[in-house]
Amino acid sequence: MRFFLHIVFTALLAFAASYFVAWWGVAIVAFLLAVILRYKPGKAFLLGMLSVMLCWFAASLFRDLANEHILSSRMAKVFGLPNSFLLLLVTTVLGGVVGGFSAWAGAHMSVAFSKK
């Protein structure tokens, strides 16, 4: 239950950060939360990946439904993808990788500077 709450909390903070900075704001949020909450690197990667995936999928789907899949269908054709939903999945996975590696780096930073 606690892990799920951390995913939702991180996703909400990442969503809020995306309004103030560019797309890389989600990486800053994942990094800082992994440093502050002192996760182990594996758990931090999973938490960062899942929370940013949730954030980017929800934001992409919301914007995609608002314009009736017109832009995503055209962009899917540009990238050679068969449909717009696959484009949403690819962007979601890419965002998850960014969030996962930034949280992983934050966890290693926390371990490196912690006093034993």
C-alpha positions as CSV (number, residue, x, y, z in Angstrom):
1,M,0.0,0.0,0.0
2,R,2.8,2.4,0.9
3,F,4.6,1.7,-2.4
4,F,1.4,2.5,-4.3
5,L,1.0,5.7,-2.5
6,H,4.6,6.7,-3.3
7,I,3.9,6.0,-7.0
8,V,0.8,8.2,-7.0
9,F,2.5,10.9,-5.0
10,T,5.6,10.9,-7.3
11,A,3.3,10.9,-10.4
12,L,1.4,13.9,-9.1
13,L,4.5,15.8,-8.3
14,A,6.0,15.0,-11.7
15,F,2.8,16.2,-13.3
16,A,2.9,19.4,-11.4
17,A,6.6,19.9,-12.3
18,S,5.8,19.5,-16.0
19,Y,3.9,22.7,-15.9
20,F,6.8,24.7,-14.5
21,V,9.7,23.2,-16.4
22,A,10.1,21.2,-19.6
23,W,9.8,17.4,-19.9
24,W,12.9,16.8,-17.8
25,G,11.1,18.1,-14.7
26,V,9.9,14.6,-14.0
27,A,13.5,13.4,-13.8
28,I,14.3,16.1,-11.2
29,V,11.2,15.0,-9.1
30,A,12.1,11.3,-9.3
31,F,15.8,12.1,-8.4
32,L,14.9,14.3,-5.4
33,L,12.4,11.9,-4.0
34,A,14.8,9.0,-4.2
35,V,17.4,11.1,-2.4
36,I,15.1,12.3,0.3
37,L,13.2,9.1,0.9
38,R,16.4,7.0,0.7
39,Y,15.2,4.1,-1.4
40,K,17.4,1.2,-2.3
41,P,18.5,1.5,-6.0
42,G,16.3,-1.3,-7.3
43,K,13.2,-0.1,-5.6
44,A,14.0,3.5,-6.6
45,F,14.2,2.5,-10.2
46,L,10.9,0.7,-10.1
47,L,9.2,3.5,-8.3
48,G,10.6,6.2,-10.6
49,M,9.8,4.2,-13.7
50,L,6.2,3.3,-12.7
51,S,5.3,6.8,-11.4
52,V,6.6,8.6,-14.5
53,M,5.0,6.1,-16.8
54,L,1.7,6.7,-15.0
55,C,2.2,10.5,-15.2
56,W,3.1,10.5,-18.9
57,F,0.4,8.0,-20.0
58,A,-2.3,10.0,-18.2
59,A,-1.1,13.3,-19.6
60,S,-0.7,11.9,-23.1
61,L,-4.0,10.1,-23.1
62,F,-5.8,13.2,-21.8
63,R,-4.3,15.4,-24.5
64,D,-4.9,12.7,-27.2
65,L,-8.5,12.3,-26.3
66,A,-9.0,16.1,-26.4
67,N,-8.1,16.3,-30.1
68,E,-9.7,13.0,-31.1
69,H,-6.4,11.2,-31.8
70,I,-5.6,13.5,-34.8
71,L,-2.1,14.5,-33.8
72,S,-1.0,11.2,-32.4
73,S,-2.2,9.4,-35.5
74,R,-0.2,11.6,-37.8
75,M,2.9,11.3,-35.5
76,A,2.5,7.6,-35.5
77,K,2.6,7.6,-39.3
78,V,5.8,9.8,-39.2
79,F,7.5,7.2,-37.0
80,G,6.2,4.3,-39.0
81,L,3.9,3.0,-36.2
82,P,0.6,1.3,-37.1
83,N,-1.6,3.3,-34.7
84,S,-1.7,6.1,-32.3
85,F,-2.1,3.9,-29.2
86,L,1.3,2.3,-29.9
87,L,2.8,5.8,-30.0
88,L,1.3,6.5,-26.6
89,L,2.9,3.3,-25.3
90,V,6.3,4.1,-26.7
91,T,6.3,7.6,-25.2
92,T,5.1,6.1,-21.9
93,V,8.0,3.6,-21.8
94,L,10.5,6.3,-22.8
95,G,9.3,8.5,-19.9
96,G,9.4,5.5,-17.6
97,V,13.0,4.9,-18.5
98,V,13.9,8.6,-17.8
99,G,12.1,8.5,-14.5
100,G,13.6,5.1,-13.5
101,F,17.2,6.1,-14.2
102,S,16.9,9.4,-12.5
103,A,15.5,7.8,-9.4
104,W,18.2,5.1,-9.6
105,A,20.8,7.9,-9.7
106,G,19.2,9.6,-6.8
107,A,19.3,6.4,-4.7
108,H,23.0,5.9,-5.5
109,M,23.6,9.6,-4.6
110,S,21.9,9.0,-1.3
111,V,23.9,5.9,-0.6
112,A,27.2,7.6,-1.6
113,F,26.7,10.5,0.8
114,S,25.1,8.7,3.7
115,K,27.1,8.3,6.9
116,K,27.5,4.7,8.0
